[in-house]
């Protein structure tokens, strides 16, 4: 199950999986996880997928840069 952490609200990580929003207790999420990180269940534990997270962040930044160029 691949998810993206949208935000943290109280004791929960609000995660998105395609069209679904899933609240996961914060204690089940790795302590180093932050907003925007891609996580996945592995052997019963959630792990941060650093390469996938970096790739998604790069694509978003590139998209935002292109939008800024068009609006000049």
mmCIF file of the N, C-alpha and C atoms, coordinates in Angstrom:
data_MODEL
# 
_entry.id   MODEL 
# 
loop_
_atom_site.group_PDB 
_atom_site.id 
_atom_site.type_symbol 
_atom_site.label_atom_id 
_atom_site.label_alt_id 
_atom_site.label_comp_id 
_atom_site.label_asym_id 
_atom_site.label_entity_id 
_atom_site.label_seq_id 
_atom_site.pdbx_PDB_ins_code 
_atom_site.Cartn_x 
_atom_site.Cartn_y 
_atom_site.Cartn_z 
_atom_site.occupancy 
_atom_site.B_iso_or_equiv 
_atom_site.pdbx_formal_charge 
_atom_site.auth_seq_id 
_atom_site.auth_comp_id 
_atom_site.auth_asym_id 
_atom_site.auth_atom_id 
_atom_site.pdbx_PDB_model_num 
ATOM 1   N N  . UNK A 1 1  ? 0.840  -1.163 0.000   1.00 0.00 ? 1  UNK A N  1 
ATOM 2   C CA . UNK A 1 1  ? 0.000  0.000  0.000   1.00 0.00 ? 1  UNK A CA 1 
ATOM 3   C C  . UNK A 1 1  ? 0.894  1.238  0.000   1.00 0.00 ? 1  UNK A C  1 
ATOM 4   N N  . UNK A 1 2  ? 0.879  2.000  -1.087  1.00 0.00 ? 2  UNK A N  1 
ATOM 5   C CA . UNK A 1 2  ? 1.671  3.225  -1.199  1.00 0.00 ? 2  UNK A CA 1 
ATOM 6   C C  . UNK A 1 2  ? 0.785  4.417  -0.871  1.00 0.00 ? 2  UNK A C  1 
ATOM 7   N N  . UNK A 1 3  ? 1.308  5.301  -0.023  1.00 0.00 ? 3  UNK A N  1 
ATOM 8   C CA . UNK A 1 3  ? 0.578  6.479  0.421   1.00 0.00 ? 3  UNK A CA 1 
ATOM 9   C C  . UNK A 1 3  ? 1.487  7.694  0.387   1.00 0.00 ? 3  UNK A C  1 
ATOM 10  N N  . UNK A 1 4  ? 0.873  8.874  0.385   1.00 0.00 ? 4  UNK A N  1 
ATOM 11  C CA . UNK A 1 4  ? 1.615  10.126 0.523   1.00 0.00 ? 4  UNK A CA 1 
ATOM 12  C C  . UNK A 1 4  ? 1.058  10.830 1.753   1.00 0.00 ? 4  UNK A C  1 
ATOM 13  N N  . UNK A 1 5  ? 1.948  11.272 2.635   1.00 0.00 ? 5  UNK A N  1 
ATOM 14  C CA . UNK A 1 5  ? 1.509  11.998 3.823   1.00 0.00 ? 5  UNK A CA 1 
ATOM 15  C C  . UNK A 1 5  ? 1.119  13.409 3.398   1.00 0.00 ? 5  UNK A C  1 
ATOM 16  N N  . UNK A 1 6  ? -0.139 13.735 3.583   1.00 0.00 ? 6  UNK A N  1 
ATOM 17  C CA . UNK A 1 6  ? -0.631 15.070 3.243   1.00 0.00 ? 6  UNK A CA 1 
ATOM 18  C C  . UNK A 1 6  ? -0.328 16.049 4.373   1.00 0.00 ? 6  UNK A C  1 
ATOM 19  N N  . UNK A 1 7  ? -0.597 15.610 5.598   1.00 0.00 ? 7  UNK A N  1 
ATOM 20  C CA . UNK A 1 7  ? -0.381 16.475 6.762   1.00 0.00 ? 7  UNK A CA 1 
ATOM 21  C C  . UNK A 1 7  ? -0.517 15.641 8.032   1.00 0.00 ? 7  UNK A C  1 
ATOM 22  N N  . UNK A 1 8  ? -0.167 16.264 9.141   1.00 0.00 ? 8  UNK A N  1 
ATOM 23  C CA . UNK A 1 8  ? -0.360 15.650 10.447  1.00 0.00 ? 8  UNK A CA 1 
ATOM 24  C C  . UNK A 1 8  ? -1.422 16.451 11.184  1.00 0.00 ? 8  UNK A C  1 
ATOM 25  N N  . UNK A 1 9  ? -2.377 15.742 11.766  1.00 0.00 ? 9  UNK A N  1 
ATOM 26  C CA . UNK A 1 9  ? -3.429 16.373 12.564  1.00 0.00 ? 9  UNK A CA 1 
ATOM 27  C C  . UNK A 1 9  ? -3.508 15.647 13.893  1.00 0.00 ? 9  UNK A C  1 
ATOM 28  N N  . UNK A 1 10 ? -3.039 16.301 14.933  1.00 0.00 ? 10 UNK A N  1 
ATOM 29  C CA . UNK A 1 10 ? -3.068 15.679 16.254  1.00 0.00 ? 10 UNK A CA 1 
ATOM 30  C C  . UNK A 1 10 ? -2.276 14.391 16.272  1.00 0.00 ? 10 UNK A C  1 
ATOM 31  N N  . UNK A 1 11 ? -2.931 13.308 16.613  1.00 0.00 ? 11 UNK A N  1 
ATOM 32  C CA . UNK A 1 11 ? -2.262 12.008 16.733  1.00 0.00 ? 11 UNK A CA 1 
ATOM 33  C C  . UNK A 1 11 ? -2.317 11.189 15.441  1.00 0.00 ? 11 UNK A C  1 
ATOM 34  N N  . UNK A 1 12 ? -2.697 11.829 14.338  1.00 0.00 ? 12 UNK A N  1 
ATOM 35  C CA . UNK A 1 12 ? -2.846 11.104 13.077  1.00 0.00 ? 12 UNK A CA 1 
ATOM 36  C C  . UNK A 1 12 ? -2.035 11.718 11.946  1.00 0.00 ? 12 UNK A C  1 
ATOM 37  N N  . UNK A 1 13 ? -1.596 10.848 11.049  1.00 0.00 ? 13 UNK A N  1 
ATOM 38  C CA . UNK A 1 13 ? -1.019 11.270 9.778   1.00 0.00 ? 13 UNK A CA 1 
ATOM 39  C C  . UNK A 1 13 ? -2.145 11.123 8.764   1.00 0.00 ? 13 UNK A C  1 
ATOM 40  N N  . UNK A 1 14 ? -2.489 12.220 8.101   1.00 0.00 ? 14 UNK A N  1 
ATOM 41  C CA . UNK A 1 14 ? -3.533 12.190 7.078   1.00 0.00 ? 14 UNK A CA 1 
ATOM 42  C C  . UNK A 1 14 ? -2.830 11.872 5.762   1.00 0.00 ? 14 UNK A C  1 
ATOM 43  N N  . UNK A 1 15 ? -3.132 10.697 5.230   1.00 0.00 ? 15 UNK A N  1 
ATOM 44  C CA . UNK A 1 15 ? -2.437 10.201 4.039   1.00 0.00 ? 15 UNK A CA 1 
ATOM 45  C C  . UNK A 1 15 ? -3.406 10.072 2.874   1.00 0.00 ? 15 UNK A C  1 
ATOM 46  N N  . UNK A 1 16 ? -2.852 10.184 1.672   1.00 0.00 ? 16 UNK A N  1 
ATOM 47  C CA . UNK A 1 16 ? -3.651 10.095 0.452   1.00 0.00 ? 16 UNK A CA 1 
ATOM 48  C C  . UNK A 1 16 ? -3.169 8.900  -0.358  1.00 0.00 ? 16 UNK A C  1 
ATOM 49  N N  . UNK A 1 17 ? -4.132 8.132  -0.829  1.00 0.00 ? 17 UNK A N  1 
ATOM 50  C CA . UNK A 1 17 ? -3.854 7.018  -1.735  1.00 0.00 ? 17 UNK A CA 1 
ATOM 51  C C  . UNK A 1 17 ? -4.820 7.178  -2.902  1.00 0.00 ? 17 UNK A C  1 
ATOM 52  N N  . UNK A 1 18 ? -4.300 7.693  -4.008  1.00 0.00 ? 18 UNK A N  1 
ATOM 53  C CA . UNK A 1 18 ? -5.113 8.006  -5.182  1.00 0.00 ? 18 UNK A CA 1 
ATOM 54  C C  . UNK A 1 18 ? -6.278 8.906  -4.781  1.00 0.00 ? 18 UNK A C  1 
ATOM 55  N N  . UNK A 1 19 ? -7.510 8.392  -4.756  1.00 0.00 ? 19 UNK A N  1 
ATOM 56  C CA . UNK A 1 19 ? -8.697 9.195  -4.438  1.00 0.00 ? 19 UNK A CA 1 
ATOM 57  C C  . UNK A 1 19 ? -9.123 9.087  -2.978  1.00 0.00 ? 19 UNK A C  1 
ATOM 58  N N  . UNK A 1 20 ? -8.402 8.318  -2.180  1.00 0.00 ? 20 UNK A N  1 
ATOM 59  C CA . UNK A 1 20 ? -8.812 8.052  -0.806  1.00 0.00 ? 20 UNK A CA 1 
ATOM 60  C C  . UNK A 1 20 ? -7.937 8.792  0.203   1.00 0.00 ? 20 UNK A C  1 
ATOM 61  N N  . UNK A 1 21 ? -8.575 9.212  1.290   1.00 0.00 ? 21 UNK A N  1 
ATOM 62  C CA . UNK A 1 21 ? -7.852 9.807  2.410   1.00 0.00 ? 21 UNK A CA 1 
ATOM 63  C C  . UNK A 1 21 ? -7.899 8.798  3.550   1.00 0.00 ? 21 UNK A C  1 
ATOM 64  N N  . UNK A 1 22 ? -6.739 8.522  4.126   1.00 0.00 ? 22 UNK A N  1 
ATOM 65  C CA . UNK A 1 22 ? -6.629 7.529  5.188   1.00 0.00 ? 22 UNK A CA 1 
ATOM 66  C C  . UNK A 1 22 ? -5.927 8.163  6.378   1.00 0.00 ? 22 UNK A C  1 
ATOM 67  N N  . UNK A 1 23 ? -6.531 8.049  7.559   1.00 0.00 ? 23 UNK A N  1 
ATOM 68  C CA . UNK A 1 23 ? -5.913 8.532  8.789   1.00 0.00 ? 23 UNK A CA 1 
ATOM 69  C C  . UNK A 1 23 ? -5.179 7.375  9.453   1.00 0.00 ? 23 UNK A C  1 
ATOM 70  N N  . UNK A 1 24 ? -3.893 7.553  9.649   1.00 0.00 ? 24 UNK A N  1 
ATOM 71  C CA . UNK A 1 24 ? -3.065 6.514  10.262  1.00 0.00 ? 24 UNK A CA 1 
ATOM 72  C C  . UNK A 1 24 ? -2.530 7.064  11.576  1.00 0.00 ? 24 UNK A C  1 
ATOM 73  N N  . UNK A 1 25 ? -2.649 6.297  12.662  1.00 0.00 ? 25 UNK A N  1 
ATOM 74  C CA . UNK A 1 25 ? -2.090 6.767  13.931  1.00 0.00 ? 25 UNK A CA 1 
ATOM 75  C C  . UNK A 1 25 ? -0.615 7.140  13.759  1.00 0.00 ? 25 UNK A C  1 
ATOM 76  N N  . UNK A 1 26 ? -0.256 8.285  14.294  1.00 0.00 ? 26 UNK A N  1 
ATOM 77  C CA . UNK A 1 26 ? 1.096  8.819  14.113  1.00 0.00 ? 26 UNK A CA 1 
ATOM 78  C C  . UNK A 1 26 ? 2.180  7.863  14.616  1.00 0.00 ? 26 UNK A C  1 
ATOM 79  N N  . UNK A 1 27 ? 1.881  7.101  15.661  1.00 0.00 ? 27 UNK A N  1 
ATOM 80  C CA . UNK A 1 27 ? 2.886  6.186  16.205  1.00 0.00 ? 27 UNK A CA 1 
ATOM 81  C C  . UNK A 1 27 ? 3.252  5.065  15.232  1.00 0.00 ? 27 UNK A C  1 
ATOM 82  N N  . UNK A 1 28 ? 2.430  4.849  14.212  1.00 0.00 ? 28 UNK A N  1 
ATOM 83  C CA . UNK A 1 28 ? 2.733  3.815  13.220  1.00 0.00 ? 28 UNK A CA 1 
ATOM 84  C C  . UNK A 1 28 ? 3.603  4.333  12.076  1.00 0.00 ? 28 UNK A C  1 
ATOM 85  N N  . UNK A 1 29 ? 3.795  5.648  12.023  1.00 0.00 ? 29 UNK A N  1 
ATOM 86  C CA . UNK A 1 29 ? 4.566  6.293  10.957  1.00 0.00 ? 29 UNK A CA 1 
ATOM 87  C C  . UNK A 1 29 ? 5.990  6.516  11.459  1.00 0.00 ? 29 UNK A C  1 
ATOM 88  N N  . UNK A 1 30 ? 7.002  6.316  10.619  1.00 0.00 ? 30 UNK A N  1 
ATOM 89  C CA . UNK A 1 30 ? 8.387  6.568  11.060  1.00 0.00 ? 30 UNK A CA 1 
ATOM 90  C C  . UNK A 1 30 ? 8.549  7.989  11.604  1.00 0.00 ? 30 UNK A C  1 
ATOM 91  N N  . UNK A 1 31 ? 9.320  8.119  12.650  1.00 0.00 ? 31 UNK A N  1 
ATOM 92  C CA . UNK A 1 31 ? 9.482  9.413  13.326  1.00 0.00 ? 31 UNK A CA 1 
ATOM 93  C C  . UNK A 1 31 ? 10.054 10.484 12.405  1.00 0.00 ? 31 UNK A C  1 
ATOM 94  N N  . UNK A 1 32 ? 10.862 10.088 11.411  1.00 0.00 ? 32 UNK A N  1 
ATOM 95  C CA . UNK A 1 32 ? 11.476 11.068 10.503  1.00 0.00 ? 32 UNK A CA 1 
ATOM 96  C C  . UNK A 1 32 ? 10.539 11.501 9.377   1.00 0.00 ? 32 UNK A C  1 
ATOM 97  N N  . UNK A 1 33 ? 9.371  10.869 9.259   1.00 0.00 ? 33 UNK A N  1 
ATOM 98  C CA . UNK A 1 33 ? 8.435  11.179 8.175   1.00 0.00 ? 33 UNK A CA 1 
ATOM 99  C C  . UNK A 1 33 ? 7.886  12.594 8.317   1.00 0.00 ? 33 UNK A C  1 
ATOM 100 N N  . UNK A 1 34 ? 7.670  13.230 7.162   1.00 0.00 ? 34 UNK A N  1 
ATOM 101 C CA . UNK A 1 34 ? 7.126  14.592 7.162   1.00 0.00 ? 34 UNK A CA 1 
ATOM 102 C C  . UNK A 1 34 ? 6.126  14.748 6.020   1.00 0.00 ? 34 UNK A C  1 
ATOM 103 N N  . UNK A 1 35 ? 5.455  15.895 6.012   1.00 0.00 ? 35 UNK A N  1 
ATOM 104 C CA . UNK A 1 35 ? 4.467  16.173 4.967   1.00 0.00 ? 35 UNK A CA 1 
ATOM 105 C C  . UNK A 1 35 ? 5.083  15.960 3.585   1.00 0.00 ? 35 UNK A C  1 
ATOM 106 N N  . UNK A 1 36 ? 4.340  15.299 2.712   1.00 0.00 ? 36 UNK A N  1 
ATOM 107 C CA . UNK A 1 36 ? 4.800  15.090 1.345   1.00 0.00 ? 36 UNK A CA 1 
ATOM 108 C C  . UNK A 1 36 ? 5.587  13.817 1.133   1.00 0.00 ? 36 UNK A C  1 
ATOM 109 N N  . UNK A 1 37 ? 5.959  13.135 2.210   1.00 0.00 ? 37 UNK A N  1 
ATOM 110 C CA . UNK A 1 37 ? 6.731  11.897 2.063   1.00 0.00 ? 37 UNK A CA 1 
ATOM 111 C C  . UNK A 1 37 ? 5.863  10.764 1.533   1.00 0.00 ? 37 UNK A C  1 
ATOM 112 N N  . UNK A 1 38 ? 6.467  9.935  0.697   1.00 0.00 ? 38 UNK A N  1 
ATOM 113 C CA . UNK A 1 38 ? 5.826  8.718  0.219   1.00 0.00 ? 38 UNK A CA 1 
ATOM 114 C C  . UNK A 1 38 ? 6.159  7.617  1.220   1.00 0.00 ? 38 UNK A C  1 
ATOM 115 N N  . UNK A 1 39 ? 5.143  6.896  1.657   1.00 0.00 ? 39 UNK A N  1 
ATOM 116 C CA . UNK A 1 39 ? 5.367  5.798  2.589   1.00 0.00 ? 39 UNK A CA 1 
ATOM 117 C C  . UNK A 1 39 ? 4.724  4.538  2.033   1.00 0.00 ? 39 UNK A C  1 
ATOM 118 N N  . UNK A 1 40 ? 5.217  3.416  2.525   1.00 0.00 ? 40 UNK A N  1 
ATOM 119 C CA . UNK A 1 40 ? 4.696  2.131  2.063   1.00 0.00 ? 40 UNK A CA 1 
ATOM 120 C C  . UNK A 1 40 ? 4.807  1.122  3.192   1.00 0.00 ? 40 UNK A C  1 
ATOM 121 N N  . UNK A 1 41 ? 3.852  0.199  3.241   1.00 0.00 ? 41 UNK A N  1 
ATOM 122 C CA . UNK A 1 41 ? 3.868  -0.859 4.235   1.00 0.00 ? 41 UNK A CA 1 
ATOM 123 C C  . UNK A 1 41 ? 4.869  -1.924 3.796   1.00 0.00 ? 41 UNK A C  1 
ATOM 124 N N  . UNK A 1 42 ? 5.781  -2.270 4.699   1.00 0.00 ? 42 UNK A N  1 
ATOM 125 C CA . UNK A 1 42 ? 6.787  -3.291 4.413   1.00 0.00 ? 42 UNK A CA 1 
ATOM 126 C C  . UNK A 1 42 ? 6.976  -4.144 5.661   1.00 0.00 ? 42 UNK A C  1 
ATOM 127 N N  . UNK A 1 43 ? 6.678  -5.419 5.547   1.00 0.00 ? 43 UNK A N  1 
ATOM 128 C CA . UNK A 1 43 ? 6.792  -6.350 6.672   1.00 0.00 ? 43 UNK A CA 1 
ATOM 129 C C  . UNK A 1 43 ? 6.022  -5.870 7.900   1.00 0.00 ? 43 UNK A C  1 
ATOM 130 N N  . UNK A 1 44 ? 4.849  -5.292 7.668   1.00 0.00 ? 44 UNK A N  1 
ATOM 131 C CA . UNK A 1 44 ? 3.996  -4.855 8.765   1.00 0.00 ? 44 UNK A CA 1 
ATOM 132 C C  . UNK A 1 44 ? 4.308  -3.480 9.324   1.00 0.00 ? 44 UNK A C  1 
ATOM 133 N N  . UNK A 1 45 ? 5.292  -2.786 8.750   1.00 0.00 ? 45 UNK A N  1 
ATOM 134 C CA . UNK A 1 45 ? 5.673  -1.454 9.219   1.00 0.00 ? 45 UNK A CA 1 
ATOM 135 C C  . UNK A 1 45 ? 5.674  -0.475 8.051   1.00 0.00 ? 45 UNK A C  1 
ATOM 136 N N  . UNK A 1 46 ? 5.348  0.781  8.338   1.00 0.00 ? 46 UNK A N  1 
ATOM 137 C CA . UNK A 1 46 ? 5.445  1.811  7.312   1.00 0.00 ? 46 UNK A CA 1 
ATOM 138 C C  . UNK A 1 46 ? 6.886  2.291  7.220   1.00 0.00 ? 46 UNK A C  1 
ATOM 139 N N  . UNK A 1 47 ? 7.373  2.456  5.993   1.00 0.00 ? 47 UNK A N  1 
ATOM 140 C CA . UNK A 1 47 ? 8.720  2.979  5.752   1.00 0.00 ? 47 UNK A CA 1 
ATOM 141 C C  . UNK A 1 47 ? 8.616  4.134  4.757   1.00 0.00 ? 47 UNK A C  1 
ATOM 142 N N  . UNK A 1 48 ? 9.527  5.093  4.905   1.00 0.00 ? 48 UNK A N  1 
ATOM 143 C CA . UNK A 1 48 ? 9.573  6.229  3.986   1.00 0.00 ? 48 UNK A CA 1 
ATOM 144 C C  . UNK A 1 48 ? 10.338 5.799  2.744   1.00 0.00 ? 48 UNK A C  1 
ATOM 145 N N  . UNK A 1 49 ? 9.759  6.043  1.585   1.00 0.00 ? 49 UNK A N  1 
ATOM 146 C CA . UNK A 1 49 ? 10.410 5.757  0.308   1.00 0.00 ? 49 UNK A CA 1 
ATOM 147 C C  . UNK A 1 49 ? 11.095 7.040  -0.158  1.00 0.00 ? 49 UNK A C  1 
ATOM 148 N N  . UNK A 1 50 ? 12.349 7.203  0.229   1.00 0.00 ? 50 UNK A N  1 
ATOM 149 C CA . UNK A 1 50 ? 13.068 8.458  -0.007  1.00 0.00 ? 50 UNK A CA 1 
ATOM 150 C C  . UNK A 1 50 ? 13.234 8.774  -1.489  1.00 0.00 ? 50 UNK A C  1 
ATOM 151 N N  . UNK A 1 51 ? 13.603 7.791  -2.297  1.00 0.00 ? 51 UNK A N  1 
ATOM 152 C CA . UNK A 1 51 ? 13.802 8.051  -3.731  1.00 0.00 ? 51 UNK A CA 1 
ATOM 153 C C  . UNK A 1 51 ? 12.498 8.472  -4.397  1.00 0.00 ? 51 UNK A C  1 
ATOM 154 N N  . UNK A 1 52 ? 11.424 7.786  -4.059  1.00 0.00 ? 52 UNK A N  1 
ATOM 155 C CA . UNK A 1 52 ? 10.119 8.118  -4.638  1.00 0.00 ? 52 UNK A CA 1 
ATOM 156 C C  . UNK A 1 52 ? 9.676  9.515  -4.185  1.00 0.00 ? 52 UNK A C  1 
ATOM 157 N N  . UNK A 1 53 ? 9.929  9.836  -2.911  1.00 0.00 ? 53 UNK A N  1 
ATOM 158 C CA . UNK A 1 53 ? 9.591  11.160 -2.383  1.00 0.00 ? 53 UNK A CA 1 
ATOM 159 C C  . UNK A 1 53 ? 10.366 12.241 -3.125  1.00 0.00 ? 53 UNK A C  1 
ATOM 160 N N  . UNK A 1 54 ? 11.673 12.048 -3.283  1.00 0.00 ? 54 UNK A N  1 
ATOM 161 C CA . UNK A 1 54 ? 12.506 13.035 -3.978  1.00 0.00 ? 54 UNK A CA 1 
ATOM 162 C C  . UNK A 1 54 ? 12.058 13.211 -5.420  1.00 0.00 ? 54 UNK A C  1 
ATOM 163 N N  . UNK A 1 55 ? 11.704 12.106 -6.082  1.00 0.00 ? 55 UNK A N  1 
ATOM 164 C CA . UNK A 1 55 ? 11.243 12.166 -7.467  1.00 0.00 ? 55 UNK A CA 1 
ATOM 165 C C  . UNK A 1 55 ? 9.951  12.977 -7.574  1.00 0.00 ? 55 UNK A C  1 
ATOM 166 N N  . UNK A 1 56 ? 8.999  12.727 -6.681  1.00 0.00 ? 56 UNK A N  1 
ATOM 167 C CA . UNK A 1 56 ? 7.735  13.470 -6.710  1.00 0.00 ? 56 UNK A CA 1 
ATOM 168 C C  . UNK A 1 56 ? 7.963  14.948 -6.416  1.00 0.00 ? 56 UNK A C  1 
ATOM 169 N N  . UNK A 1 57 ? 8.825  15.253 -5.459  1.00 0.00 ? 57 UNK A N  1 
ATOM 170 C CA . UNK A 1 57 ? 9.110  16.658 -5.132  1.00 0.00 ? 57 UNK A CA 1 
ATOM 171 C C  . UNK A 1 57 ? 9.762  17.364 -6.319  1.00 0.00 ? 57 UNK A C  1 
ATOM 172 N N  . UNK A 1 58 ? 10.660 16.678 -7.007  1.00 0.00 ? 58 UNK A N  1 
ATOM 173 C CA . UNK A 1 58 ? 11.311 17.256 -8.187  1.00 0.00 ? 58 UNK A CA 1 
ATOM 174 C C  . UNK A 1 58 ? 10.271 17.567 -9.266  1.00 0.00 ? 58 UNK A C  1 
ATOM 175 N N  . UNK A 1 59 ? 9.371  16.623 -9.511  1.00 0.00 ? 59 UNK A N  1 
ATOM 176 C CA . UNK A 1 59 ? 8.346  16.819 -10.536 1.00 0.00 ? 59 UNK A CA 1 
ATOM 177 C C  . UNK A 1 59 ? 7.423  17.981 -10.186 1.00 0.00 ? 59 UNK A C  1 
ATOM 178 N N  . UNK A 1 60 ? 7.060  18.107 -8.921  1.00 0.00 ? 60 UNK A N  1 
ATOM 179 C CA . UNK A 1 60 ? 6.198  19.214 -8.498  1.00 0.00 ? 60 UNK A CA 1 
ATOM 180 C C  . UNK A 1 60 ? 6.929  20.539 -8.668  1.00 0.00 ? 60 UNK A C  1 
ATOM 181 N N  . UNK A 1 61 ? 8.197  20.592 -8.266  1.00 0.00 ? 61 UNK A N  1 
ATOM 182 C CA . UNK A 1 61 ? 8.983  21.822 -8.401  1.00 0.00 ? 61 UNK A CA 1 
ATOM 183 C C  . UNK A 1 61 ? 9.106  22.219 -9.873  1.00 0.00 ? 61 UNK A C  1 
ATOM 184 N N  . UNK A 1 62 ? 9.390  21.240 -10.725 1.00 0.00 ? 62 UNK A N  1 
ATOM 185 C CA . UNK A 1 62 ? 9.513  21.502 -12.159 1.00 0.00 ? 62 UNK A CA 1 
ATOM 186 C C  . UNK A 1 62 ? 8.194  22.042 -12.723 1.00 0.00 ? 62 UNK A C  1 
ATOM 187 N N  . UNK A 1 63 ? 7.093  21.443 -12.327 1.00 0.00 ? 63 UNK A N  1 
ATOM 188 C CA . UNK A 1 63 ? 5.771  21.885 -12.769 1.00 0.00 ? 63 UNK A CA 1 
ATOM 189 C C  . UNK A 1 63 ? 5.500  23.318 -12.306 1.00 0.00 ? 63 UNK A C  1 
ATOM 190 N N  . UNK A 1 64 ? 5.811  23.611 -11.049 1.00 0.00 ? 64 UNK A N  1 
ATOM 191 C CA . UNK A 1 64 ? 5.594  24.961 -10.513 1.00 0.00 ? 64 UNK A CA 1 
ATOM 192 C C  . UNK A 1 64 ? 6.464  25.984 -11.243 1.00 0.00 ? 64 UNK A C  1 
ATOM 193 N N  . UNK A 1 65 ? 7.706  25.624 -11.528 1.00 0.00 ? 65 UNK A N  1 
ATOM 194 C CA . UNK A 1 65 ? 8.596  26.523 -12.272 1.00 0.00 ? 65 UNK A CA 1 
ATOM 195 C C  . UNK A 1 65 ? 8.040  26.825 -13.660 1.00 0.00 ? 65 UNK A C  1 
ATOM 196 N N  . UNK A 1 66 ? 7.487  25.801 -14.322 1.00 0.00 ? 66 UNK A N  1 
ATOM 197 C CA . UNK A 1 66 ? 6.894  25.996 -15.646 1.00 0.00 ? 66 UNK A CA 1 
ATOM 198 C C  . UNK A 1 66 ? 5.678  26.916 -15.573 1.00 0.00 ? 66 UNK A C  1 
ATOM 199 N N  . UNK A 1 67 ? 4.868  26.766 -14.533 1.00 0.00 ? 67 UNK A N  1 
ATOM 200 C CA . UNK A 1 67 ? 3.708  27.640 -14.363 1.00 0.00 ? 67 UNK A CA 1 
ATOM 201 C C  . UNK A 1 67 ? 4.134  29.087 -14.153 1.00 0.00 ? 67 UNK A C  1 
ATOM 202 N N  . UNK A 1 68 ? 5.173  29.290 -13.377 1.00 0.00 ? 68 UNK A N  1 
ATOM 203 C CA . UNK A 1 68 ? 5.665  30.645 -13.118 1.00 0.00 ? 68 UNK A CA 1 
ATOM 204 C C  . UNK A 1 68 ? 6.162  31.296 -14.406 1.00 0.00 ? 68 UNK A C  1 
ATOM 205 N N  . UNK A 1 69 ? 6.837  30.517 -15.253 1.00 0.00 ? 69 UNK A N  1 
ATOM 206 C CA . UNK A 1 69 ? 7.331  31.047 -16.529 1.00 0.00 ? 69 UNK A CA 1 
ATOM 207 C C  . UNK A 1 69 ? 6.174  31.477 -17.424 1.00 0.00 ? 69 UNK A C  1 
ATOM 208 N N  . UNK A 1 70 ? 5.095  30.698 -17.431 1.00 0.00 ? 70 UNK A N  1 
ATOM 209 C CA . UNK A 1 70 ? 3.941  31.012 -18.274 1.00 0.00 ? 70 UNK A CA 1 
ATOM 210 C C  . UNK A 1 70 ? 3.214  32.262 -17.795 1.00 0.00 ? 70 UNK A C  1 
ATOM 211 N N  . UNK A 1 71 ? 3.282  32.540 -16.513 1.00 0.00 ? 71 UNK A N  1 
ATOM 212 C CA . UNK A 1 71 ? 2.562  33.688 -15.941 1.00 0.00 ? 71 UNK A CA 1 
ATOM 213 C C  . UNK A 1 71 ? 3.355  34.981 -15.983 1.00 0.00 ? 71 UNK A C  1 
ATOM 214 N N  . UNK A 1 72 ? 4.552  34.975 -16.547 1.00 0.00 ? 72 UNK A N  1 
ATOM 215 C CA . UNK A 1 72 ? 5.363  36.204 -16.619 1.00 0.00 ? 72 UNK A CA 1 
ATOM 216 C C  . UNK A 1 72 ? 4.944  37.066 -17.766 1.00 0.00 ? 72 UNK A C  1 
# 
